[in-house]
Amino acid sequence: MMIRNLIRDSRIKRSLLEALRNRRVVSGDKIARELGVSRVAVWKHVKELKELGYKIDATPKGYRLLEEPHKPYPWELDVKSYYLVETDSTMNVARKLAERGEKSWTFVIAGKQSAGRGRLMRKWISREGGLYFSVILRPKLRLAKAGELLSPALSAIIKTLGEYGVKGKAVENGVYVEGKKISGVLIEVAGELDMVRYAVLGVGLNVANPVPKNATSLVLELDEAPTLLDVSQRLFNNLGTFLREV
């Protein structure tokens, strides 16, 4: 069974965006020849990019990139990932992919979630503007040791916040800034007593999304938030640094 609305990486989108960023105008015919596809295929990819927030102008001489959404779409990242504009929970999608054999360090990212959750099934409000993702891990751990994934994940979040000059503190399964929650981590595992088959680590990080009164976000701490793409690139890199040793 296919997972609906799953946006995947695209060689054509990567190459097309690279060309658009490096040239003032990109001829549809020329880029089609360079990529070995039809001009219609290029047009379809341009149309999809425009639907996802890229402002691309079609001129008589070709395509011109005017503005970018700076969101963590798969073709913008150096990790294997999938993106959903909206889903119930990235944890649910990542678990389905893990059960089907998806490899370790595959990320599932969502623009917003309708049923995001935290520890003890608490609801995690996931409005647009925040970073919401789950990553599939296949650590060589006994089931009872799966909790060892939490501390490195929290450390990665704290390091990422520190790169923006925001001081975070780990409390249980969350990260707080001066007593206000900015991020939460959830870990779900499957396996037998002697070995974890896979773990799904979910993270919600408030960036520029509306938050409850007892929470905070990067935009509230900095006045002007970094882009979701920049935050995700930094955090994914830091997660790799802190978690690959587990």
Secondary structure, 3 states (H helix, E strand, C coil): CCCCCCECCCHHHHHHHHHHHHCCCECHHHHHHHHCCCHHHHHHHHHHHHHCCCEEEEECCEEEEEECCCCCCHHHCCCEEEEECCECCHHHHHHHHHHCCCCCCEEEEECCECCCECHHHCECCECCCCEEEEEEECCCCCHHHHHHHHHHHHHHHHHHHHHCCCCCEEECCEEEECCEEEEEEEEEEEEECCEEEEEEEEEEECCCCCCCCCECCHHHHHCCCCCHHHHHHHHHHHHHHHHCCC
